[in-house]
Amino acid sequence: MSAASQDLSGVGANMKQGWRVWAMCSVALHALVFSATVAQAAPARIVSLNMCADQYLVALADKGQIAALTRFARDPVMSAVSREAAALPYTGGTVEEVLKLKPDLVIASSQRRVGVAAHVAAQNIPIQPVHTANSYEDIKAQIRDVASAVGHTERGEALIRQMEASLADIHPAGRGRVAAYYQRRGFMTGTGTLVDEMMRRAGLENLAERLGKPVLAQISLEEIVAARPDFLIVEADALRVTDQGTEMLQHPALAHIPRLVLPQSLTVCGGPTYVEAVRQLVQQIEAHDRQASAGRAGIAHKR
């Protein structure tokens, strides 16, 4: 081969190599542009398949983005967003109902309605999972995940800042006193739970830890009375007897133990309502202490 031929061959090879590089760069550039476009396009029809997801969706998405909440979202006993949900569409959560809504994002529990979520995912509809929150840190992580998924990242950060500021204004009032979160049929909530963390933020010690009980344990009336907790934390629907499950909570043997009452809507899910649950605990402890102090002052005055 002549020198000229070799030179031309080298030029051709260089041109081919340059073409390959240009093509690869072009593909990469188009991929970046496509990814940026997808990232900027917020979902327009979001469906919730979980009552806890309802909270996040109402707090973080535009109303116009919400194609449907769960049917429980309107229940004032269970849902912390029942007032807002009254003006929003809802679904029973069947596969047929969800697909009929033509969602471009579905928010679902990682533990419940997994069959429905699987059918939806099979239609190439994105699924944003929500997990059980066992701590405030879990809640913050979930807020960020959902905020990103619905296209409102900054709204999520703003919500977290608001929660942080509110928690900073709440001062523990429990002073290490012992409380039992006592539920229907005698179940007591243990450590490592969101309720346990709420109690600690309020300045209370969980009786379950003192007794060495697991996350959830059934405790007899005799055990509760013998442990002599300073407070019983109960759900609002346990203030009167409605069935056998609530009957034991009204037993005369427990009548002398002060009650702190939390609406079930504040404890059934981890979410933005965490702050309000802590606030209500502290306010009730403070109210109890004021009443006890006034009672002691009244007795002293009579003497």
TIVEX-953269 format. One record per atom (N, C-alpha, C): residue in one letter; atom name; x, y, z. Coordinates in steps of 0.02 Angstrom, whole numbers, always signed. Each point is the difference from the previous one (the first is absolute). Layout:
BEGIN
residuo,atomo,u,v,w
A,CA,X,Y,Z
...
This chain:
BEGIN
residuo,atomo,u,v,w
M,N,+43,-60,+0
M,CA,-43,+60,+0
M,C,+45,+61,+0
S,N,-18,+51,-43
S,CA,+39,+62,-5
S,C,-11,+43,+62
A,N,+45,+47,+7
A,CA,-7,+47,+57
A,C,-63,+39,-4
A,N,-19,+20,-64
A,CA,-61,+38,-9
A,C,-61,-41,+20
S,N,+1,-64,-20
S,CA,-56,-45,+18
S,C,-6,-7,+75
Q,N,+60,-8,+30
Q,CA,+0,-7,+73
Q,C,-29,+63,+34
D,N,+19,+59,-28
D,CA,-26,+62,+28
D,C,-76,+4,-6
L,N,-25,-18,-61
L,CA,-73,+2,-11
L,C,-36,-49,+45
S,N,+33,-59,+9
S,CA,-30,-51,+44
S,C,-4,+26,+71
G,N,+54,+36,+20
G,CA,+0,+28,+68
G,C,-53,+53,+9
V,N,-9,+42,-52
V,CA,-52,+52,+3
V,C,-68,-31,+6
G,N,-12,-54,-41
G,CA,-65,-34,+3
G,C,-14,-29,+68
A,N,+53,-30,+29
A,CA,-9,-30,+67
A,C,-15,+53,+51
N,N,+35,+57,-6
N,CA,-13,+54,+47
N,C,-70,+28,-7
M,N,-23,+5,-65
M,CA,-68,+25,-11
M,C,-52,-47,+30
K,N,+11,-66,-9
K,CA,-47,-49,+29
K,C,-2,+5,+76
Q,N,+61,+6,+28
Q,CA,+3,+5,+73
Q,C,-34,+64,+25
G,N,+11,+56,-37
G,CA,-32,+62,+18
G,C,-76,-4,-5
W,N,-24,-36,-51
W,CA,-72,-10,-8
W,C,-30,-38,+59
R,N,+37,-52,+21
R,CA,-24,-40,+56
R,C,-4,+43,+63
V,N,+51,+40,+12
V,CA,+1,+44,+60
V,C,-58,+49,-3
W,N,-10,+30,-60
W,CA,-55,+49,-8
W,C,-67,-33,+13
A,N,-8,-61,-27
A,CA,-64,-36,+8
A,C,-12,-15,+74
M,N,+52,-23,+34
M,CA,-7,-16,+71
M,C,-17,+62,+40
C,N,+33,+55,-15
C,CA,-14,+63,+35
C,C,-71,+24,-14
S,N,-22,-9,-62
S,CA,-67,+21,-19
S,C,-53,-40,+38
V,N,+11,-66,+4
V,CA,-46,-43,+38
V,C,-2,+20,+73
A,N,+60,+12,+28
A,CA,+5,+19,+70
A,C,-36,+66,+13
L,N,+9,+48,-47
L,CA,-32,+65,+7
L,C,-76,-6,-3
H,N,-24,-40,-47
H,CA,-73,-10,-4
H,C,-26,-34,+63
A,N,+39,-46,+28
A,CA,-22,-34,+61
A,C,-5,+49,+57
L,N,+49,+46,+5
L,CA,-1,+50,+53
L,C,-60,+46,-7
V,N,-13,+22,-62
V,CA,-58,+44,-13
V,C,-65,-36,+17
F,N,-5,-64,-19
F,CA,-60,-38,+14
F,C,-9,-9,+75
S,N,+56,-16,+36
S,CA,-5,-9,+72
S,C,-21,+64,+35
A,N,+27,+56,-23
A,CA,-18,+64,+30
A,C,-73,+16,-11
T,N,-25,-16,-61
T,CA,-71,+12,-16
T,C,-45,-42,+44
V,N,+19,-64,+9
V,CA,-40,-45,+42
V,C,+0,+24,+72
A,N,+61,+22,+24
A,CA,+6,+22,+70
A,C,-43,+61,+13
Q,N,-7,+44,-51
Q,CA,-37,+62,+9
Q,C,-75,-11,-6
A,N,-21,-54,-33
A,CA,-71,-11,-12
A,C,-31,-32,+62
A,N,-36,+39,+39
A,CA,-34,-28,+59
A,C,-60,-42,-21
P,N,-14,-54,+36
P,CA,-59,-40,-17
P,C,-64,+40,+6
A,N,-47,-13,-45
A,CA,-62,+39,-2
A,C,-60,-36,+28
R,N,+6,-67,+7
R,CA,-57,-39,+25
R,C,+27,-52,+50
I,N,-1,+20,+64
I,CA,+28,-43,+53
I,C,-55,-34,+39
V,N,+8,-64,+11
V,CA,-49,-39,+38
V,C,+34,-28,+63
S,N,-33,+6,+57
S,CA,+24,-28,+62
S,C,-36,-66,+14
L,N,+38,-50,+21
L,CA,-29,-64,+19
L,C,+7,-14,+74
N,N,+20,+51,+38
N,CA,+14,-11,+71
N,C,-20,+62,+40
M,N,-32,-10,+57
M,CA,-23,+56,+40
M,C,+58,+43,+25
C,N,+57,-31,+14
C,CA,+58,+39,+21
C,C,+28,+41,-59
A,N,-5,-29,-60
A,CA,+21,+37,-59
A,C,-44,+61,-12
D,N,-64,-5,+20
D,CA,-46,+57,-8
D,C,+28,+62,+34
Q,N,+28,-8,+60
Q,CA,+28,+56,+38
Q,C,+54,+35,-40
Y,N,+47,-40,-26
Y,CA,+56,+29,-37
Y,C,-24,+34,-64
L,N,-47,-31,-33
L,CA,-24,+26,-64
L,C,-36,+67,+10
V,N,-43,+4,+51
V,CA,-36,+63,+13
V,C,+49,+55,+20
A,N,+52,-18,+37
A,CA,+49,+50,+23
A,C,+47,+24,-55
L,N,+14,-43,-49
L,CA,+55,+15,-46
L,C,-20,+11,-73
A,N,-57,-27,-21
A,CA,-20,+7,-70
A,C,-50,+57,-9
D,N,-5,+25,-61
D,CA,-53,+47,-17
D,C,-66,-38,-1
K,N,-54,+34,+17
K,CA,-65,-33,-2
K,C,-16,-28,-70
G,N,+20,+38,-51
G,CA,-13,-22,-68
G,C,+39,-62,-21
Q,N,+52,-17,+38
Q,CA,+38,-60,-15
Q,C,-32,-63,+28
I,N,-45,+8,+49
I,CA,-27,-58,+36
I,C,-60,-28,-38
A,N,+10,-59,-29
A,CA,-55,-33,-36
A,C,-45,-37,+48
A,N,+29,-25,+56
A,CA,-41,-35,+50
A,C,+40,-14,+63
L,N,-33,+9,+57
L,CA,+25,-24,+64
L,C,-34,-66,+17
T,N,+14,-28,+58
T,CA,-36,-61,+20
T,C,-68,+19,+29
R,N,-44,-48,+5
R,CA,-67,+14,+27
R,C,+4,+16,+75
F,N,+55,-19,+33
F,CA,+8,+14,+71
F,C,+21,+72,+13
A,N,+21,+34,-52
A,CA,+25,+69,+9
A,C,-53,+46,+29
R,N,-63,-16,-11
R,CA,-55,+44,+23
R,C,-25,-18,+70
D,N,+28,-53,+30
D,CA,-21,-22,+66
D,C,+34,+42,+53
P,N,-37,+42,+37
P,CA,+31,+45,+49
P,C,+32,-37,+59
V,N,-22,-61,+13
V,CA,+30,-38,+55
V,C,+69,-26,-19
M,N,+7,-23,-62
M,CA,+62,-31,-21
M,C,+47,+46,-37
S,N,-27,+49,-35
S,CA,+41,+41,-46
S,C,+14,+69,+29
A,N,+63,+20,-4
A,CA,+19,+67,+23
A,C,-14,+53,-53
V,N,-20,-21,-60
V,CA,-14,+48,-54
V,C,-72,-6,-23
S,N,-44,-20,+44
S,CA,-70,-12,-20
S,C,-33,+64,-26
R,N,+17,+57,+30
R,CA,-31,+63,-22
R,C,+21,+17,-71
E,N,+64,-5,-15
E,CA,+25,+14,-67
E,C,-26,-52,-50
A,N,-4,-63,+23
A,CA,-20,-54,-44
A,C,-73,+5,-22
A,N,-41,+35,+38
A,CA,-71,+6,-16
A,C,-11,+31,-69
A,N,+48,+41,-22
A,CA,-7,+34,-64
A,C,+40,-34,-56
L,N,+28,-58,+16
L,CA,+43,-35,-49
L,C,-30,-67,-19
P,N,+14,-24,-60
P,CA,-26,-65,-22
P,C,+32,-57,+39
Y,N,-35,-56,+3
Y,CA,+27,-59,+34
Y,C,-17,-63,-39
T,N,+32,-54,+19
T,CA,-11,-64,-34
T,C,-1,-56,+51
G,N,-33,-54,-18
G,CA,-1,-60,+42
G,C,+64,-39,-3
G,N,+41,+16,-49
G,CA,+67,-31,-3
G,C,+4,-65,-38
T,N,-52,-18,-38
T,CA,+5,-61,-41
T,C,+42,+14,-61
V,N,+26,-53,-31
V,CA,+41,+7,-60
V,C,-40,+36,-54
E,N,-63,-20,-9
E,CA,-41,+29,-53
E,C,-10,+75,+11
E,N,-15,+19,+62
E,CA,-11,+71,+16
E,C,+63,+41,-13
V,N,+57,-27,+22
V,CA,+63,+37,-7
V,C,+18,+9,-74
L,N,-4,-53,-39
L,CA,+18,+5,-70
L,C,-47,+46,-39
K,N,-63,+1,+21
K,CA,-49,+43,-34
K,C,+18,+74,+9
L,N,+34,+16,+54
L,CA,+20,+69,+13
L,C,+60,+22,-41
K,N,+32,-47,-34
K,CA,+58,+14,-43
K,C,+54,+39,+37
P,N,+24,-26,+56
P,CA,+50,+36,+39
P,C,+69,-2,-34
D,N,+39,+51,+14
D,CA,+70,-1,-21
D,C,+47,-9,+59
L,N,-29,-7,+60
L,CA,+37,-18,+60
L,C,-49,-28,+51
V,N,+19,-55,+32
V,CA,-40,-30,+53
V,C,+44,-3,+63
I,N,-26,+24,+55
I,CA,+35,-3,+64
I,C,-32,-56,+41
A,N,+40,-49,+19
A,CA,-27,-59,+32
A,C,+44,-23,+57
S,N,-30,-34,+48
S,CA,+38,-29,+55
S,C,+43,-57,-26
S,N,+59,-7,+32
S,CA,+43,-56,-19
S,C,-23,-65,+32
Q,N,-52,+4,+44
Q,CA,-22,-60,+36
Q,C,-73,-17,-11
R,N,-40,+48,-23
R,CA,-72,-12,-9
R,C,-19,+10,-73
R,N,-52,-34,-21
R,CA,-25,+4,-69
R,C,+55,-12,-51
V,N,+45,-46,+17
V,CA,+56,-13,-45
V,C,-23,-32,-65
G,N,-56,-37,+3
G,CA,-27,-30,-61
G,C,-24,+52,-49
V,N,-36,+50,+26
V,CA,-24,+54,-43
V,C,+59,+39,-29
A,N,+49,+15,+42
A,CA,+59,+36,-23
A,C,+37,-38,-54
A,N,+4,-66,+8
A,CA,+35,-41,-50
A,C,-36,+3,-67
H,N,-67,-3,+1
H,CA,-38,+4,-63
H,C,+9,+68,-33
V,N,+2,+52,+41
V,CA,+9,+68,-26
V,C,+69,+7,-31
A,N,+51,-25,+36
A,CA,+69,+4,-25
A,C,+8,-37,-65
A,N,-38,-54,-9
A,CA,+4,-40,-62
A,C,-24,+40,-60
Q,N,-36,+55,+12
Q,CA,-23,+43,-54
Q,C,+49,+58,-12
N,N,+60,-8,+27
N,CA,+53,+51,-7
N,C,-19,+67,+32
I,N,-40,-3,+53
I,CA,-17,+59,+39
I,C,+48,+5,+59
P,N,+35,+55,+9
P,CA,+48,+6,+55
P,C,-33,-7,+68
I,N,+34,-35,+45
I,CA,-24,-9,+69
I,C,+49,+34,+47
Q,N,-25,+43,+44
Q,CA,+40,+30,+53
Q,C,-19,-33,+66
P,N,+43,-42,+29
P,CA,-18,-34,+62
P,C,+4,+45,+60
V,N,-44,-11,+48
V,CA,+6,+30,+66
V,C,+8,-57,+50
H,N,+44,+11,+48
H,CA,+17,-52,+48
H,C,-25,+20,+70
T,N,-4,-49,+43
T,CA,-19,+14,+69
T,C,+54,+43,+33
A,N,-21,+56,+28
A,CA,+47,+46,+32
A,C,+5,-16,+74
N,N,+59,-18,+23
N,CA,+10,-16,+70
N,C,+39,+54,+37
S,N,+14,+55,-35
S,CA,+37,+55,+32
S,C,-13,+64,-38
Y,N,+18,+55,+31
Y,CA,-6,+65,-33
Y,C,+46,+3,-62
E,N,+58,-31,+6
E,CA,+46,-1,-57
E,C,-31,-37,-59
D,N,-37,-54,+14
D,CA,-36,-36,-52
D,C,-50,+45,-35
I,N,-35,+40,+40
I,CA,-50,+45,-28
I,C,+32,+51,-46
K,N,+56,+30,+21
K,CA,+34,+49,-41
K,C,+24,-31,-66
A,N,+27,-60,+4
A,CA,+23,-34,-62
A,C,-59,-12,-47
Q,N,-57,-19,+29
Q,CA,-58,-14,-41
Q,C,-29,+64,-32
I,N,+1,+54,+38
I,CA,-22,+65,-28
I,C,+43,+17,-61
R,N,+65,-8,+7
R,CA,+45,+16,-56
R,C,-13,-45,-60
D,N,-12,-64,+12
D,CA,-12,-47,-55
D,C,-64,+18,-37
V,N,-54,+12,+37
V,CA,-64,+15,-32
V,C,+2,+68,-33
A,N,+31,+49,+32
A,CA,+5,+67,-29
A,C,+36,-3,-68
S,N,+53,-39,-2
S,CA,+37,-7,-63
S,C,-43,-35,-53
A,N,-36,-51,+21
A,CA,-41,-39,-47
A,C,-57,+42,-30
V,N,-29,+45,+40
V,CA,-56,+40,-25
V,C,+23,+65,-33
G,N,+66,+11,+0
G,CA,+27,+58,-35
G,C,+3,+64,+41
H,N,+1,-7,+68
H,CA,+2,+60,+42
H,C,+53,-10,+55
T,N,+62,-7,-20
T,CA,+54,-13,+47
T,C,+6,+55,+52
E,N,-3,+63,-21
E,CA,+8,+56,+47
E,C,-58,+3,+49
R,N,-59,-21,-23
R,CA,-58,-1,+45
R,C,+12,-50,+57
G,N,+33,-55,-16
G,CA,+17,-48,+51
G,C,+50,+28,+50
E,N,+51,+35,-25
E,CA,+49,+30,+45
E,C,-32,+54,+44
A,N,-46,+38,-29
A,CA,-35,+51,+39
A,C,-42,-31,+56
L,N,-32,-56,-15
L,CA,-40,-35,+50
L,C,+45,-25,+57
I,N,+57,-27,-18
I,CA,+47,-24,+52
I,C,+25,+57,+43
R,N,+16,+57,-31
R,CA,+22,+58,+39
R,C,-54,+23,+48
Q,N,-62,-1,-24
Q,CA,-56,+19,+43
Q,C,-8,-48,+59
M,N,+7,-65,-13
M,CA,-6,-50,+53
M,C,+57,+8,+50
E,N,+61,+13,-25
E,CA,+57,+9,+45
E,C,-11,+60,+46
A,N,-24,+54,-29
A,CA,-12,+61,+39
A,C,-54,-12,+53
S,N,-52,-35,-19
S,CA,-55,-14,+47
S,C,+24,-45,+57
L,N,+40,-50,-16
L,CA,+25,-45,+52
L,C,+47,+38,+48
A,N,+37,+47,-28
A,CA,+46,+40,+42
A,C,-38,+42,+51
D,N,-62,+17,-16
D,CA,-41,+41,+45
D,C,-37,-41,+52
I,N,+3,-66,-6
I,CA,-34,-44,+48
I,C,+50,-23,+52
H,N,-13,+15,+63
H,CA,+46,-16,+54
H,C,-27,-59,+40
P,N,+40,-53,+9
P,CA,-23,-59,+36
P,C,-28,+17,+68
A,N,-56,-29,+17
A,CA,-33,+14,+64
A,C,-3,-61,+45
G,N,+19,-58,-26
G,CA,-9,-62,+37
G,C,+46,-8,+60
R,N,+59,+30,-4
R,CA,+49,-4,+55
R,C,+15,-72,+20
G,N,+3,-44,-50
G,CA,+19,-69,+12
G,C,-54,-43,+31
R,N,-61,+26,+6
R,CA,-54,-41,+26
R,C,-17,-57,-48
V,N,-30,-52,+27
V,CA,-12,-62,-38
V,C,-70,-1,-28
A,N,-6,-19,-64
A,CA,-65,-4,-33
A,C,-4,-65,-39
A,N,-61,-25,-5
A,CA,-13,-60,-41
A,C,-49,+18,-55
Y,N,+19,-14,-61
Y,CA,-46,+9,-56
Y,C,-43,-64,-3
Y,N,-59,+5,+32
Y,CA,-41,-59,+12
Y,C,-59,+0,-49
Q,N,-6,-53,-38
Q,CA,-50,-4,-53
Q,C,-54,-52,+16
R,N,-48,-3,-44
R,CA,-55,-48,+8
R,C,+27,-71,+8
R,N,-37,-38,+39
R,CA,+18,-69,+16
R,C,+67,-6,+38
G,N,+22,+55,+29
G,CA,+58,-4,+44
G,C,+68,-1,-35
F,N,+3,+22,-61
F,CA,+65,+1,-35
F,C,+37,+65,+17
M,N,+64,-7,+13
M,CA,+43,+56,+17
M,C,+54,+8,-53
T,N,+10,+62,-23
T,CA,+50,+13,-51
T,C,+69,+6,+32
G,N,+49,-34,-31
G,CA,+66,-4,+29
G,C,+50,+49,-29
T,N,+63,-13,+11
T,CA,+54,+43,-23
T,C,+15,-12,-74
G,N,+38,+46,-29
G,CA,+17,-7,-71
G,C,-57,+16,-46
T,N,-51,+33,+26
T,CA,-59,+19,-39
T,C,-6,+76,-4
L,N,-42,+22,-46
L,CA,-10,+72,-6
L,C,-33,+29,+62
V,N,-48,-37,+28
V,CA,-33,+23,+61
V,C,+50,+6,+57
D,N,+46,-47,+6
D,CA,+52,+1,+51
D,C,+43,+63,-7
E,N,+16,+17,-62
E,CA,+40,+61,-12
E,C,-39,+63,+18
M,N,-66,+1,-16
M,CA,-42,+56,+20
M,C,+1,+9,+76
M,N,-5,-55,+35
M,CA,-1,+3,+73
M,C,+65,+29,+27
R,N,+56,-21,-29
R,CA,+65,+25,+22
R,C,+6,+75,-13
R,N,-25,+23,-57
R,CA,+3,+71,-16
R,C,-42,+41,+50
A,N,-52,-32,+26
A,CA,-43,+34,+49
A,C,+30,-5,+71
G,N,+56,-35,+6
G,CA,+32,-6,+65
G,C,-24,-58,+42
L,N,-31,-50,-32
L,CA,-27,-57,+36
L,C,+44,-62,-10
E,N,-1,-44,+50
E,CA,+32,-65,-8
E,C,-54,-52,-16
N,N,+14,-42,-48
N,CA,-48,-51,-21
N,C,+1,-58,+51
L,N,-58,-16,+28
L,CA,-4,-55,+48
L,C,+24,-65,-32
A,N,-11,-8,-65
A,CA,+21,-61,-34
A,C,+75,-12,+7
E,N,+39,+53,-1
E,CA,+72,-7,+7
E,C,+18,-22,+71
R,N,-34,+31,+48
R,CA,+13,-18,+70
R,C,-17,-73,+14
L,N,-52,-25,-33
L,CA,-21,-69,+11
L,C,+35,-49,-48
G,N,+40,+26,-46
G,CA,+35,-43,-47
G,C,-46,-33,-51
K,N,-52,+36,-21
K,CA,-48,-28,-46
K,C,+20,+14,-73
P,N,-24,-42,-47
P,CA,+16,+9,-71
P,C,-39,+58,-31
V,N,+4,+5,-66
V,CA,-32,+55,-37
V,C,-75,+3,+15
L,N,-32,-57,+5
L,CA,-71,-3,+16
L,C,-11,-60,+47
A,N,-30,+13,+58
A,CA,-10,-53,+48
A,C,-68,+8,+33
Q,N,-32,-56,+15
Q,CA,-64,+2,+35
Q,C,+14,-2,+75
I,N,-24,+51,+35
I,CA,+14,+9,+71
I,C,-66,-3,+39
S,N,+0,-39,+52
S,CA,-61,-7,+40
S,C,-12,+61,+43
L,N,-62,+8,+23
L,CA,-16,+55,+45
L,C,+43,-3,+63
E,N,+11,-61,+25
E,CA,+39,-9,+61
E,C,+71,+26,-9
E,N,+29,-14,-59
E,CA,+68,+24,-13
E,C,+4,+76,-4
I,N,-50,+29,-32
I,CA,-2,+73,-6
I,C,-6,+32,+69
V,N,-47,-24,+40
V,CA,-11,+27,+67
V,C,+63,-7,+42
A,N,+32,-58,-3
A,CA,+60,-13,+40
A,C,+58,+45,-22
A,N,+4,+17,-65
A,CA,+54,+41,-25
A,C,-7,+73,+19
R,N,-60,+21,+17
R,CA,-15,+68,+24
R,C,+27,+55,-47
P,N,-20,+0,-63
P,CA,+23,+54,-45
P,C,-31,+66,+21
D,N,+33,+54,-18
D,CA,-26,+67,+16
D,C,-56,+20,-47
F,N,+2,-27,-61
F,CA,-51,+16,-50
F,C,-17,-62,-41
L,N,-61,-2,-24
L,CA,-20,-45,-53
L,C,-13,+42,-62
I,N,+31,-17,-56
I,CA,-15,+33,-63
I,C,-48,-45,-38
V,N,-58,+28,-16
V,CA,-52,-40,-34
V,C,-25,+37,-62
E,N,-31,-37,-44
E,CA,-29,+30,-59
E,C,-68,+29,+18
A,N,-21,+49,-39
A,CA,-62,+37,+16
A,C,-61,-46,+3
D,N,-2,-51,-42
D,CA,-59,-43,+0
D,C,-1,-49,+59
A,N,+51,+3,+42
A,CA,+3,-44,+59
A,C,-26,+34,+62
L,N,-28,+61,-7
L,CA,-24,+37,+58
L,C,-68,-26,+23
R,N,-32,-40,-40
R,CA,-63,-31,+20
R,C,-2,-72,-26
V,N,-42,-39,+31
V,CA,-5,-70,-19
V,C,-42,-6,-63
T,N,+31,-26,-53
T,CA,-36,-11,-62
T,C,-3,-74,-18
D,N,+45,-40,+28
D,CA,+1,-72,-12
D,C,+45,-32,+53
Q,N,+11,-65,-6
Q,CA,+42,-35,+49
Q,C,+72,+25,-1
G,N,+22,+23,-58
G,CA,+68,+24,-6
G,C,+14,+62,+41
T,N,-50,+44,+6
T,CA,+9,+62,+39
T,C,-24,-7,+72
E,N,-36,-54,+14
E,CA,-30,-8,+66
E,C,+53,-1,+56
M,N,+55,-36,-12
M,CA,+50,-6,+53
M,C,+35,+66,+15
L,N,+1,+46,-48
L,CA,+32,+64,+11
L,C,-40,+44,+48
Q,N,-63,-18,+10
Q,CA,-43,+37,+47
Q,C,-8,-36,+66
H,N,+41,-49,+13
H,CA,-5,-39,+62
H,C,+15,+46,+60
P,N,-38,-8,+54
P,CA,+10,+43,+60
P,C,+71,-2,+27
A,N,+36,-55,-11
A,CA,+68,-5,+26
A,C,+48,+49,-32
L,N,-20,+26,-59
L,CA,+43,+49,-36
L,C,-25,+72,+8
A,N,-54,+8,+36
A,CA,-33,+66,+2
A,C,+44,+54,+32
H,N,+46,-20,+44
H,CA,+41,+49,+35
H,C,+60,+25,-40
I,N,+14,-33,-57
I,CA,+59,+18,-40
I,C,-20,+55,-50
P,N,+33,+57,+1
P,CA,-17,+54,-47
P,C,+7,-22,-73
R,N,-45,+25,-42
R,CA,+0,-19,-71
R,C,+27,+58,-43
L,N,+40,-18,-48
L,CA,+19,+45,-54
L,C,-31,-29,-63
V,N,-37,+41,-36
V,CA,-40,-25,-56
V,C,+27,+25,-66
L,N,+12,-46,-46
L,CA,+21,+18,-67
L,C,-50,-26,-51
P,N,-22,+42,-46
P,CA,-44,-24,-54
P,C,+37,-52,-41
Q,N,-36,-51,-20
Q,CA,+30,-53,-40
Q,C,+29,+27,-66
S,N,-30,+54,-24
S,CA,+23,+29,-63
S,C,+71,+27,+4
L,N,+24,+12,+61
L,CA,+68,+26,+9
L,C,+51,-54,+10
T,N,-23,-61,+12
T,CA,+48,-54,+16
T,C,-2,-59,-48
V,N,-55,-5,-39
V,CA,-6,-58,-44
V,C,+52,+1,-55
C,N,+25,+59,-18
C,CA,+51,+7,-52
C,C,+56,+45,+23
G,N,+60,-15,-23
G,CA,+54,+49,+7
G,C,-8,+51,-55
G,N,+15,+62,+14
G,CA,-7,+52,-51
G,C,+5,+69,+32
P,N,-21,+51,-35
P,CA,+3,+68,+26
P,C,-38,+10,+66
T,N,-48,-44,+15
T,CA,-38,+7,+63
T,C,+40,-19,+61
Y,N,+60,-26,-10
Y,CA,+44,-18,+56
Y,C,+8,+58,+49
V,N,+11,+59,-27
V,CA,+11,+59,+42
V,C,-61,+14,+43
E,N,-59,-3,-30
E,CA,-62,+14,+37
E,C,-11,-51,+56
A,N,+18,-63,-13
A,CA,-8,-51,+52
A,C,+45,+16,+60
V,N,+62,+18,-13
V,CA,+46,+18,+55
V,C,-27,+62,+37
R,N,-23,+49,-37
R,CA,-27,+62,+30
R,C,-59,-16,+46
Q,N,-45,-42,-23
Q,CA,-58,-16,+41
Q,C,+19,-38,+63
L,N,+49,-44,-4
L,CA,+23,-35,+59
L,C,+26,+50,+52
V,N,+43,+45,-23
V,CA,+30,+49,+46
V,C,-53,+46,+30
Q,N,-46,+23,-41
Q,CA,-53,+45,+25
Q,C,-42,-35,+53
Q,N,-15,-64,-9
Q,CA,-41,-35,+49
Q,C,+39,-13,+65
I,N,+65,-14,-6
I,CA,+40,-8,+60
I,C,+2,+66,+40
E,N,+10,+54,-37
E,CA,+2,+66,+33
E,C,-68,+16,+33
A,N,-54,-16,-34
A,CA,-67,+12,+28
A,C,-10,-41,+63
H,N,+22,-63,-2
H,CA,-5,-43,+59
H,C,+39,+29,+59
D,N,+61,+24,-15
D,CA,+42,+26,+54
D,C,-30,+64,+29
R,N,-29,+42,-42
R,CA,-32,+61,+26
R,C,-58,-17,+45
Q,N,-40,-49,-22
Q,CA,-58,-20,+40
Q,C,+22,-30,+66
A,N,+53,-42,-2
A,CA,+25,-31,+61
A,C,+27,+53,+47
S,N,+35,+50,-28
S,CA,+29,+54,+41
S,C,-56,+42,+32
A,N,-53,+14,-38
A,CA,-56,+38,+26
A,C,-35,-39,+55
G,N,-4,-65,-10
G,CA,-32,-42,+51
G,C,+39,+1,+65
R,N,+66,-5,-5
R,CA,+42,+2,+60
R,C,-4,+68,+34
A,N,-3,+53,-41
A,CA,-5,+67,+29
A,C,-66,+9,+36
G,N,-53,-28,-28
G,CA,-66,+5,+32
G,C,-1,-36,+66
I,N,+31,-58,+4
I,CA,+2,-38,+62
I,C,+40,+37,+53
A,N,+57,+29,-21
A,CA,+43,+37,+46
A,C,-37,+62,+27
H,N,-39,+32,-43
H,CA,-37,+60,+20
H,C,-53,-17,+53
K,N,-33,-58,-8
K,CA,-52,-20,+47
K,C,+30,-15,+68
R,N,+63,-21,+0
R,CA,+32,-14,+65
R,C,+17,+64,+36
